[in-house]
Amino acid sequence: MIWTEVSLSVTRENTAVAELALEQLGALAVTLEDDADHPVLEPGPGEIPLWPSVHVRGLFDAGIDRAGVISVLQSVPGAERPGNIRWREVGDQDWERAWMARFQPMRFGHHLWIVPTGMDIPSDPENIEISLDPGLAFGTGTHPTTALCLEWLDGQDVAGKQVVDYGCGSGILGIAAALKGAGEVICVDNDPQALEATTANAERNGVASVIDCWLPADYA
C-alpha cells in the first residue's frame, strides 16, 4: 500500500497549530522531528520539550486532496514560505522497526554493550549485553553523562555490592551494574514513568530480582 506524506517546518511556538491542522485534515499519523540539529537533553518530569525549529509530518491516504491540504496549512504561520510544504509517497512497512533500523549496538569501555532487539555483537565471553530499544523520553546510553558512567562502570568490580542509580531514567546504569554481578541495585527517579521503564527493562534483561525501584520520597 502507498501512502502520502506532507511535511513542513515551523517554529516551536507554531508546532501545536500545525499538528491541529493536520489532525483536522484527517492525518493518520503526525510526527515531530528536530529540524536543525538542536538536541533536547534532560527534560524535567512530565515535560515534553520541543526544538526551536520543528519538522512536522502528516501521513495520509494516497488519494488525499493535496490542494485542500495546502489550503488549510496556509493558516499555519510560516507555511506560506516557498517550498515549505513538501510531499512524498511512502510505501507500507513496519514503521517501528524502520525507525529502529537507524540504531546500532553501542560499546562502552571494553565489554559493556547496549544492543537493540534483533542485533548481534562480536562474540566474546567477557561481553555484557544490555538489551534495550530506544524508548520515549528515556535514555539509551547516547547522552554524554550516561556514556561516561557506562565507560567507568565497565572497569569496576561491583560483584556482590549495593549500587544506587539515582535519577535512573530507563535504568541503564542500574541494569549494567546488575549484569556485572551487583548484589542489590536501587533505582530512584522522581518520574513514575521512568520507574516503569526501568522495571520493564530490568525484566527484559533478567535482573528484575536484583533491582528495586523507588520514588525519592520513598527512598530513605
Order of alpha helices (4+ residues) and beta strands (2+ residues): beta-alpha-beta-beta-alpha-beta-alpha-beta-beta-beta-alpha-beta-alpha-beta-alpha-beta
